């Protein structure tokens, strides 16, 4: 068989509400370091890199595009293409867009499509599973990956195989997809030995997937093709055309194609795997102590069993005493306490907060931008205090405000500050005043992150009180962009 490069295609758009308050719409779980120092997205990209793999293609939305590039750069991965979806249309249009894009580049392209938020600790074992699927791909098969069940799980869909997997874990003909079962049915399937958990990972030639859409979901093909043809390059990203993209049906790849196609095989994978679909899964994947409790950050457990205690705030100590089977997660602006058996109900809390219009429902305390990030430390009617972190060599756009003045105090590094016609270097423990209406910019000319405290005062402190005079550094990023 001819050895071909595999194009990793990483789907990076979901919201992950079951891991609130750490995962939110503005900063979902794939970008959060849930298990160790790397984020799930970074771990996914590294798992799909190395010999035999091309640079990854990433599908994401406009809000996450700079987070994607920053996190990839941090782990030394240069993306091949980042396709920006104007709106979420589920996995079928996203996968088809990647297939069409890569086929135009390489008519024999082989895609490995994977979610960005799964945990697979043994990257080498997973890459070996991918290689086991390549012969089937060369024969025109669309390959999916199934996880060997370790328990009767009701939270996953299943793959029914033509027969039980062999010890070699070679590809097996896929008989059908099975929806999430009840407990009795799940127990029957696990006992049968010919069922796998559906991991939502696919390996195929672009041409074979496009042909599958032509045969089974032609209504998806035309708008996605038009969205690609009308795509616009933007600062290294490829923005799919919003008009035709909005005409594409909102449908999963399984429903659109996989449940109808007949050229399907499944590769069994018996290594550790989790979709980290709730805090109970995070506890199961974490390093437990002798009592089955997982502790992270500034957390202390006293006489606790089977619990998860996690503090995500540098100055917030979380202490649990006598807890059993409890989730306790604290961030700067929200605290979750729940029974471990109710982990899947966390999404109900998010819906309740949305109904109250609480910003914590969707907005993460840190607002990430191409130049760094900022967070609000204090907010009142006529003042706001922010911490702003600017990456080495990065700068904010030249701007002014109608309704507020600003005072900047540098606490780490050196800032190059422009205020009207004056340009100066401001070092640690020095400050500068930006009057209302002044044209200003801050830059980090150094080689270490620059941190400053910004105090805003004025009659209106909204993020839309901004006039930009150039947009070289952060087009379309809102205030402090």
C-alpha positions in Angstrom: 0.0 0.0 0.0 1.3 3.5 -0.9 2.2 5.5 2.2 0.3 8.7 2.2 0.2 11.7 4.5 -2.8 11.9 6.8 -4.4 15.3 7.2 -5.6 15.7 10.8 -8.9 17.6 10.8 -9.8 18.9 14.3 -13.3 20.0 15.1 -13.1 22.8 17.5 -16.4 24.6 18.1 -18.6 23.1 20.9 -19.6 24.8 24.2 -19.2 22.1 26.8 -21.9 23.3 29.3 -21.6 20.1 31.4 -18.2 21.3 32.7 -19.5 24.7 33.8 -18.2 26.9 35.4 -14.8 26.1 33.9 -16.2 25.6 30.4 -18.5 28.3 29.0 -19.7 29.4 25.6 -17.0 32.1 25.4 -14.2 29.7 26.4 -15.3 26.0 26.1 -13.6 22.9 27.6 -11.3 22.1 24.7 -9.3 25.3 25.5 -9.1 24.6 29.3 -6.3 22.6 31.0 -8.6 20.0 32.6 -6.0 17.2 32.9 -2.5 18.7 33.5 -1.0 21.8 32.0 -2.0 21.2 28.4 -5.5 21.9 27.1 -7.5 19.2 25.5 -7.1 21.0 22.2 -3.4 21.1 22.5 -3.2 17.4 23.5 -5.4 16.5 20.5 -3.2 18.5 18.1 0.0 16.8 19.5 -1.6 13.4 19.3 -2.3 14.0 15.6 1.2 15.2 14.7 4.5 13.6 13.8 5.7 11.3 11.1 3.0 10.5 8.5 0.8 13.5 9.5 0.4 16.8 7.6 -0.2 20.1 9.4 -3.6 20.0 11.0 -6.7 21.6 9.5 -8.9 23.2 12.2 -12.5 24.1 12.0 -13.7 26.6 14.5 -15.7 29.8 14.8 -14.7 33.5 14.7 -14.6 33.9 18.5 -12.1 31.1 19.0 -9.7 31.7 16.0 -7.0 33.6 18.0 -7.2 31.1 20.9 -6.6 28.3 18.4 -3.5 29.9 16.9 -2.1 30.9 20.3 -2.6 27.5 21.8 -1.1 25.7 18.7 1.9 28.1 18.8 2.5 27.3 22.5 3.0 23.6 21.7 5.0 24.3 18.5 2.4 23.3 15.9 1.8 25.4 12.8 -1.7 24.8 11.4 -2.2 24.0 7.7 -5.5 25.9 7.5 -8.0 27.3 9.9 -11.5 27.3 8.5 -13.9 29.8 10.2 -17.5 28.6 10.3 -19.9 31.6 10.3 -22.3 29.7 12.5 -22.5 26.2 14.0 -24.1 23.7 11.6 -23.1 20.5 13.4 -20.5 18.1 12.1 -21.7 17.1 8.6 -21.1 20.5 7.0 -17.9 21.0 8.9 -16.4 17.6 7.8 -17.6 18.1 4.2 -15.9 21.6 4.1 -12.6 20.1 5.2 -12.9 17.3 2.6 -13.6 19.7 -0.2 -10.8 22.0 0.9 -8.3 19.3 1.1 -9.3 17.5 -2.1 -8.7 20.7 -4.0 -5.2 20.7 -2.5 -4.5 17.0 -2.8 -6.9 14.8 -4.9 -5.8 11.7 -2.9 -6.0 13.4 0.5 -6.8 11.2 3.5 -8.5 12.9 6.4 -8.5 11.9 10.1 -11.4 13.8 11.7 -11.4 14.1 15.4 -13.0 16.2 18.1 -10.8 18.6 20.0 -12.1 17.8 23.5 -11.4 14.1 24.0 -8.8 12.6 26.3 -6.6 9.8 24.9 -3.5 9.5 27.1 -1.6 7.0 25.0 -0.9 8.9 21.8 1.3 6.2 20.3 -1.4 3.6 20.8 -3.9 5.8 19.1 -1.6 6.5 16.1 -1.1 2.7 15.8 -4.9 2.3 15.6 -5.0 4.9 12.8 -2.4 3.0 10.9 -4.4 -0.2 11.2 -7.3 1.6 9.5 -5.3 2.8 6.5 -5.6 -0.5 4.5 -9.4 -0.2 4.7 -9.2 3.4 3.6 -7.1 2.4 0.6 -9.9 0.0 -0.3 -12.4 2.8 -0.4 -13.8 2.3 3.1 -14.9 5.1 5.5 -13.4 4.1 8.8 -14.7 5.0 12.3 -13.1 4.3 15.6 -14.8 2.5 18.4 -13.7 2.2 22.0 -13.7 -1.2 23.7 -16.4 -0.8 26.4 -15.2 -1.1 30.0 -18.7 -0.8 31.5 -22.4 -0.7 30.4 -22.5 3.0 29.6 -25.8 4.8 28.8 -24.2 8.1 27.9 -22.5 7.0 24.7 -23.8 5.8 21.3 -22.5 2.4 20.2 -21.2 0.7 17.0 -22.5 -2.7 16.2 -19.8 -4.8 14.4 -20.3 -7.7 12.0 -18.4 -9.8 14.5 -16.5 -9.5 17.7 -13.1 -7.7 17.3 -10.0 -9.8 16.9 -7.1 -9.7 19.3 -5.1 -7.7 16.6 -7.8 -5.0 16.7 -7.9 -5.1 12.9 -10.7 -3.2 11.1 -14.1 -4.9 11.3 -17.1 -4.3 9.0 -19.5 -1.9 10.7 -23.1 -3.2 10.8 -25.0 -0.2 12.2 -25.0 2.7 14.6 -26.9 2.3 17.9 -28.3 5.3 19.8 -27.6 5.8 23.5 -29.2 2.8 25.2 -30.9 2.3 28.5 -29.0 0.3 31.2 -30.5 -3.1 30.4 -29.7 -2.8 26.7 -26.2 -1.4 27.4 -25.5 -4.5 29.6 -26.7 -6.8 26.8 -24.4 -5.1 24.2 -21.3 -5.2 26.4 -21.9 -8.9 27.2 -22.3 -9.6 23.4 -18.7 -8.5 22.7 -19.5 -7.1 19.3 -20.3 -3.6 20.2 -18.0 -0.6 20.7 -18.5 2.9 22.0 -18.8 5.4 19.2 -15.8 7.8 19.6 -16.9 10.1 16.8 -13.4 9.9 15.0 -13.3 9.1 11.3 -10.6 8.2 8.7 -11.3 8.4 5.0 -10.2 9.7 1.6 -11.7 13.0 0.8 -13.1 11.7 -2.5 -14.9 8.9 -0.7 -16.6 11.2 1.8 -17.6 13.6 -0.9 -19.1 10.7 -2.9 -21.0 9.6 0.2 -22.5 13.1 0.5 -23.4 13.0 -3.2 -25.2 9.7 -2.6 -26.8 10.3 0.8 -26.9 14.0 1.6 -26.8 16.1 -1.6 -28.7 18.9 0.1 -25.6 19.5 2.2 -23.1 19.5 -0.7 -24.3 22.5 -2.7 -24.3 25.1 0.1 -21.0 23.9 1.6 -19.3 23.9 -1.8 -20.7 27.5 -2.4 -19.4 28.6 1.1 -16.0 27.4 0.2 -16.0 29.0 -3.3 -17.0 32.3 -1.7 -14.6 32.0 1.2 -12.4 35.0 2.1 -8.9 35.0 3.4 -8.6 37.0 6.7 -5.3 37.3 8.6 -4.3 33.8 7.8 -7.8 32.3 8.4 -10.3 31.2 5.7 -13.7 32.6 6.4 -16.5 30.4 4.8 -19.1 32.5 3.1 -21.9 33.1 5.6 -24.8 33.2 3.1 -24.5 29.7 1.6 -23.2 28.3 4.8 -26.4 29.3 6.6 -28.3 27.4 3.9 -26.6 24.1 4.9 -28.7 21.8 7.0 -27.7 21.6 10.7 -27.0 17.8 10.9 -24.4 15.5 12.3 -22.1 13.4 10.1 -23.6 10.2 11.5 -27.2 11.2 10.5 -26.3 12.7 7.2 -23.9 10.0 5.8 -22.7 7.3 8.2 -26.0 5.7 9.0 -26.7 5.3 5.2 -23.4 4.3 3.8 -22.4 0.7 3.2 -18.6 1.1 2.8 -18.0 1.3 6.6 -15.4 -0.3 8.8 -14.6 0.2 12.5 -11.2 0.1 14.1 -11.4 -1.1 17.8 -9.3 0.8 20.3 -8.8 -0.6 23.8 -6.7 2.2 25.2 -7.9 4.7 27.7 -10.4 7.2 26.2 -12.9 9.7 27.6 -15.0 12.4 26.1 -14.9 14.2 29.4 -18.6 14.8 29.2 -19.1 15.8 32.8 -17.3 16.4 36.1 -17.7 12.8 37.0 -15.6 11.9 33.9 -13.0 14.4 34.9 -12.8 12.9 38.4 -12.4 9.4 36.9 -9.6 10.6 34.6 -7.7 12.5 37.3 -5.2 11.3 39.8 -7.2 10.1 42.8 -6.0 9.9 46.3 -6.5 6.8 48.5 -10.1 7.9 49.1 -11.0 8.3 45.5 -10.9 12.1 45.7 -9.3 14.3 43.1 -7.9 17.7 44.1 -6.8 20.5 41.8 -5.5 24.0 42.5 -5.9 25.7 45.8 -8.2 23.0 47.2 -8.0 21.0 50.5 -10.0 17.8 51.3 -10.5 16.7 54.9 -12.2 13.3 55.4 -13.7 13.4 51.8 -14.4 10.3 49.7 -15.1 9.9 46.0 -15.2 13.7 45.4 -13.8 16.3 43.1 -12.5 19.6 44.6 -11.1 22.1 42.2 -10.2 25.8 42.6 -9.4 27.8 39.5 -8.7 31.0 41.3 -5.3 32.0 42.5 -6.7 33.7 45.6 -9.5 31.4 46.4 -9.0 28.5 48.8 -11.6 25.7 48.5 -12.0 23.4 51.5 -14.2 20.4 51.7 -14.9 18.6 55.0 -16.6 15.2 55.2 -17.8 15.3 51.6 -18.9 12.1 49.8 -19.5 11.8 46.1 -19.5 15.6 45.7 -18.4 18.0 42.9 -17.1 21.3 44.1 -15.6 23.7 41.5 -14.7 27.3 42.2 -13.7 30.0 39.8 -13.3 33.8 40.2 -17.0 34.5 39.6 -18.9 31.2 40.2 -19.0 28.1 42.4 -20.6 24.8 41.6 -21.5 22.3 44.3 -23.3 19.1 43.1 -23.9 15.5 43.8 -21.5 13.4 41.6 -24.5 11.4 40.4 -26.1 14.6 39.0 -23.0 15.6 36.9 -25.1 15.5 33.7 -27.5 18.0 35.2 -24.9 20.8 35.3 -26.3 22.0 31.9 -29.6 22.7 33.7 -27.7 25.2 35.9 -26.4 26.9 32.9 -29.9 27.2 31.4 -31.2 28.6 34.8 -28.4 31.2 34.8 -29.2 32.1 31.2 -32.8 32.7 32.1 -31.7 35.1 34.8 -29.3 36.8 32.3 -26.4 36.1 34.5 -23.2 36.7 32.5 -21.5 33.7 34.2 -23.8 31.5 32.1 -21.8 32.1 29.0 -19.0 34.6 29.6 -15.6 33.5 30.9 -13.9 35.9 33.3 -10.8 36.1 31.0 -11.4 37.7 27.6 -8.8 36.3 25.1 -7.6 38.4 22.2 -4.9 38.0 19.6 -2.5 40.1 21.6 -3.2 38.4 25.0 -6.1 38.6 27.4 -7.8 40.8 30.0 -10.1 40.2 33.0 -12.2 42.6 35.1 -11.2 42.8 38.7 -13.8 45.3 39.8 -16.8 47.0 38.2 -19.1 49.7 39.4 -21.3 52.4 37.9 -18.5 54.8 37.0 -15.3 52.8 37.3 -13.8 49.5 36.2 -10.5 47.9 37.0 -8.9 45.4 34.6 -5.8 43.2 34.5 -4.3 43.2 31.0 -1.7 40.8 29.8 0.1 41.5 26.4 2.2 38.9 24.7 5.8 39.7 23.8 5.9 41.7 20.6 2.2 42.2 20.5 0.2 45.5 20.4 -3.4 46.8 20.7 -4.9 48.8 17.9 -4.6 52.6 18.0 -7.9 53.9 19.5 -9.8 56.4 21.5 -12.9 56.6 23.7 -15.9 59.0 24.0 -17.0 58.3 27.5 -14.0 57.2 29.6 -10.5 58.0 30.6 -7.9 55.4 31.6 -5.0 55.1 34.0 -2.4 52.4 33.3 0.0 51.0 35.9 2.6 48.6 34.7 3.2 45.8 37.2 5.4 43.4 35.0 7.6 44.0 32.0 7.7 47.2 29.9 5.0 48.9 27.9 5.5 51.2 24.9 2.6 53.7 25.3 1.3 56.1 22.7 -0.9 59.0 23.9 -1.7 61.4 21.1 1.8 62.7 19.9 3.7 61.3 22.9 5.4 57.9 22.8 7.1 56.6 26.0 8.4 53.5 27.7 6.6 52.7 30.9 8.3 50.2 33.2 7.3 48.3 36.3 5.6 50.5 39.0 5.3 53.4 36.6 2.0 54.7 35.3 0.5 56.8 32.6 -2.8 58.7 32.2 -5.0 58.5 29.1 -7.4 61.4 29.0 -10.9 61.1 27.6 -10.8 61.4 23.8 -7.0 60.9 23.5 -5.7 58.6 20.7 -3.7 55.9 22.4 -2.1 52.5 22.1 -0.1 50.1 24.3 2.5 47.7 23.0 4.9 45.1 24.5 8.3 45.6 23.0 10.0 43.1 25.3 10.5 39.4 25.3 8.4 38.6 28.4 4.6 39.1 29.0 3.7 42.6 29.9 1.1 43.0 32.7 -0.7 46.2 33.6 -3.6 47.3 35.7 -6.1 49.6 33.9 -8.5 51.8 35.9 -11.3 53.2 33.7 -13.5 56.1 34.9 -16.4 57.7 33.1 -20.1 57.8 32.4 -20.1 54.7 30.2 -17.7 51.7 30.4 -19.1 49.4 27.7 -16.9 47.4 25.4 -18.3 49.2 22.4 -17.1 52.7 23.4 -14.1 52.6 21.0 -12.9 54.3 17.8 -10.1 52.6 15.9 -7.6 54.4 13.8 -5.8 51.3 12.5 -6.7 47.6 12.7 -3.4 45.9 11.9 -3.2 44.0 15.2 -6.7 42.9 16.0 -9.4 43.3 13.4 -12.9 42.8 14.7 -12.0 42.2 18.3 -14.1 44.7 20.2 -12.8 47.1 22.9 -9.2 46.7 23.9 -8.9 44.9 20.6 
